[in-house]
């Protein structure tokens, strides 16, 4: 979003309280959504639950095209549409809900830095594994991505997306990496996160922040998604404090809230769990 | 044959190749000597990076990162400052050429290779500081690097007056005619792909968006650095190298239009951080940069080029006139006739006239 549009949206946002019918859109859960999109979507859901803001999850095949920035997930609140975690955090902040108000300047700098670390390494690694590894790409990513469409559109869209992602990998210097190197990078990233988390319940002591939501989204999705090989989830399982961190957030924000609310489980549950 | 200019060079070159010695080419620094060759000794790896300017050891952010890290870690590298990326072992700069393991290209790969050779500037860091390093490097790459590339390569005024001029002056003929614009296209594509926005073009909106992130990143770095000399303790680490590599070009290169530069100068601790590293680890370059301000300022350059400009104008006018004259002569538009002497012809004609008169 451009700066002027952002400022306008924040002004509009501040005017109204959070409505009851806020909706989050993502691709189809069972057949279409891919690892990276699922992780981003779960991160946003976790963040909104941490802020205690109710949101309904709606799965659409063309969610990617509905989104204003082309990326999923996006939320439809009142008469505004906001996509991606960063702008959504700012949007909720404009409405008066924020998780990182209690942090001082140095901590805020660290939080932003670690969020960029997750985006830079974990998200990029997920995209690499999905689209640049030939096995995964042909067995999982392309069939899933193009499942709502008929021939020949499914082939065209799938290859177009693959080509775009490979160009991006080229531009940021990941094209020359082998799969082992990517796993190694993921391991380094998890080690950094594990070091930062230490024995605390959340990254910034007692209260969760958007960093916790983002890390949870990615780690949980990797742990519960079946790929062609288990190596990625094995890398994460070797860090026990990250596992217990994911478990804790799942129990606190997903299972308890599901038990409390009486609405249909299919909307709020994520399907697989860590147990 | 012995006095033919190229003979001795050719002679030595053939001997060298017969003895199978490795020949390393040292371009620009060796000035006017046309044939330069040297024998590569064993052990130290070689680092190829962009030349320096404006008081910096190199004008390219990636090369600066690697140079700074090498100095911090005390790695004994043989540094080649070149201005022709086609001469590097991997085709792009910076590049590290090791004896046994081939060549490496990007800053993080080069740093990993140096660490493998036991030159590690992060040795003293605790585990948490190592994690913070990774996080802040990601922050730099996601939030500051796109804006830096935009400012240097995509912003029209900066590109034409500073970047393209420097590259055209410093890259050797004939590459200086097409390499800068090719590099510009590559950098624009890189920014577009990094931001995930295909429609990003040079313009105010893109600039504002990128600068917003970059300003926030600089503020965060400034808050994290506080009043310390380096980011972690008293000795510099790889994070310091990355921050230096990204901020020093913004500080030192004189850009005609840059709000990033002004904001960075207002952050005093980052300013003194960069100047500190320059004076401690690159004293030669900073002295040269201070001693030669005239050649690097854009105002001074007009006057410096003035005599050459006049000479070039005069030469071009003369060449044009000569070309036109020769064309005219060759095609016969203008013909120079030789007029023979007046007297005999005049005599003959007068006699003929008399004769004719007599006949009539």
Interface residues (C-beta under 8 A of the other chain):
Chain A: X2 X3 X69 X70 X71 X105 X106 X108 X109 X110 X112 X113 X114 X116 X117 X119 X120 X121 X167 X168 X170 X171 X172 X173 X188 X189 X191 X192 X193 X195 X196 X198
Chain B: X106 X127 X128 X130 X131 X132 X134 X135 X136 X138 X139 X141 X142 X143 X189 X190 X193 X194 X196 X205 X208 X209 X212 X216 X220 X221 X223 X224 X226
